[in-house]
Amino acid sequence: MATVCAVILLPLLITVQHLAAADVFCDNLKVVAAMLPKNTSSSPLRFATATFGQAPEVVYALALCRGDVVSGTTCADCIASGFNILQKLTPPPQQCAYPGTYYGECHLAYSTDNILGLCYNATGDDVVELQLWNVMNFTSDARLMAGLVKELLVETVEMAASANPRRFATGLTYGGSTFPIVRSLAQCTPDMSAGDCLACLRHLLAKVNSTMALRIGGPLVENLSSVPVPEGL
């Protein structure tokens, strides 16, 4: 009987320790969630990072508002909303989600791992990726549309990487009366060098294969860069 009790109690003890650690992490996350919207919206580049707490419950976080979001209030509201949305998605008995990533008019990411200052490497091991593809495809000439999309994205990422200090660019292409207008956007965090930004964005572009290039739209996001794949309007 003693052996059976030991087998049963071990996972219970692990669970209690995990929840205790989660309590500390969640308290630290609340502090970060209170400071990061204001710090980001008050920054001229609409970008901020935060580190709070002690290992192993330390919170590393970054927030970046999209380059075309000019209102500080809109920027702050987006980041605050991102924190709230991530917590509402947390299944019980967890008290908060970690790590968390949110993308919309702003990009928000946090983790117990240090995600700050990471650069893209050849294997992509240091990045956290998010893909949200539109399930609908272009109905026009597939080969022509794929070519237009590729040319547009290549041009957009090159412009974003060279745009100092925002690392942000948009693009537009028009394939004629029988094709939709296609818009694109690319952005890196402004603390990245032009070279690192370009490498990261090209890494994302490599994931837009012949099938995905025909989708009407959807963002590709890594913690240090984002390429919202163009959406036909």
Residue pairs with C-beta under 8 A, 6 or more apart in sequence:
19 93
19 95
21 56
21 57
22 94
22 95
22 96
22 98
23 95
24 53
24 57
25 53
25 57
25 59
25 96
25 98
25 112
26 95
26 96
28 52
28 53
28 57
28 58
28 59
29 59
29 83
29 96
29 98
29 110
31 52
31 53
31 59
32 50
32 52
32 59
32 61
32 110
33 80
33 83
35 50
36 48
36 50
36 61
36 63
36 79
36 83
36 108
37 63
37 75
37 76
37 77
37 79
37 80
37 83
38 76
39 48
39 50
39 63
40 46
40 47
40 48
40 63
40 64
40 65
40 75
40 76
40 79
40 106
41 65
41 72
41 73
41 75
41 76
41 79
42 72
45 165
45 166
45 190
46 64
46 65
46 67
46 69
46 72
46 75
47 62
47 63
47 64
47 65
47 189
47 190
47 191
48 62
48 63
49 60
49 61
49 62
49 63
49 116
50 59
50 60
50 61
50 62
51 58
51 59
51 60
51 61
51 116
52 58
52 59
53 59
56 112
57 112
58 112
59 110
59 111
59 112
60 110
60 111
60 112
60 113
60 114
60 115
60 116
61 108
61 109
61 110
61 111
62 107
62 108
62 109
62 110
62 115
62 116
62 189
62 223
63 79
63 82
63 106
63 107
63 108
63 109
64 106
64 107
64 187
64 189
64 190
65 74
65 75
65 78
65 79
65 105
65 106
65 107
66 105
66 106
66 107
66 168
66 185
66 187
67 166
67 168
67 169
67 170
67 185
67 187
68 168
68 170
68 185
69 75
69 78
69 105
69 106
74 105
75 105
75 106
78 104
78 105
78 106
79 106
79 108
81 104
82 102
82 104
82 106
82 108
83 102
83 108
85 102
86 96
86 97
86 100
86 102
86 108
87 96
87 97
89 97
90 96
90 97
98 110
98 111
98 112
99 109
99 110
99 111
99 112
99 113
99 115
99 128
100 108
100 109
100 110
100 111
101 108
101 109
101 128
101 130
101 221
101 223
102 108
102 109
103 130
103 132
103 219
103 221
103 226
107 187
107 221
107 226
109 115
109 128
109 223
111 128
115 128
115 223
117 191
118 126
118 127
118 223
118 224
119 126
119 192
119 196
119 199
119 200
119 224
120 126
120 127
120 196
120 199
120 200
120 203
120 222
120 224
120 225
124 203
127 200
127 203
127 222
127 223
127 224
128 222
128 223
129 220
129 221
129 222
130 219
130 220
130 221
130 222
131 207
131 218
131 219
131 220
131 221
132 218
132 219
133 212
133 215
133 218
133 229
134 215
134 216
134 217
134 218
134 231
135 215
136 215
136 216
137 214
137 215
137 216
138 145
138 180
138 214
138 215
138 216
138 232
140 175
140 178
140 179
140 180
141 179
142 214
144 175
144 179
145 175
145 179
145 213
145 214
146 210
146 213
146 214
148 173
148 175
148 179
148 182
149 182
149 208
149 213
149 214
149 229
149 230
150 208
150 213
151 173
152 171
152 172
152 173
152 182
152 184
152 230
153 171
153 184
153 186
153 205
153 208
153 227
153 229
153 230
154 205
155 171
156 169
156 170
156 171
156 184
156 185
156 186
156 227
157 169
157 186
157 198
157 201
157 202
157 204
157 205
157 227
158 198
159 169
159 171
159 186
160 167
160 168
160 169
160 186
160 187
160 188
160 197
160 201
161 167
161 188
161 194
161 195
161 197
161 198
161 201
162 194
163 169
164 194
165 190
166 187
166 190
167 187
167 188
167 189
167 190
167 192
167 194
167 197
168 185
168 186
168 187
168 188
169 185
169 186
169 187
170 183
170 184
170 185
170 186
171 183
171 184
171 185
171 230
172 181
172 182
172 183
172 184
173 181
173 182
173 230
174 181
174 182
175 182
180 232
180 233
181 232
181 233
182 230
182 231
182 232
183 230
183 231
183 233
184 227
184 228
184 229
184 230
185 226
185 227
185 228
186 201
186 225
186 226
186 227
186 228
187 225
187 226
188 196
188 197
188 200
188 201
188 224
188 225
188 226
189 224
189 225
192 200
192 224
192 225
196 224
197 224
197 225
200 222
200 224
200 225
201 225
201 227
203 222
204 220
204 222
204 225
204 226
204 227
205 227
207 220
208 220
208 229
212 229
215 229
216 231
216 232
217 228
217 229
217 230
217 231
217 232
218 228
218 229
218 231
219 226
219 227
219 228
219 229
220 226
220 227
220 228
220 229
221 227
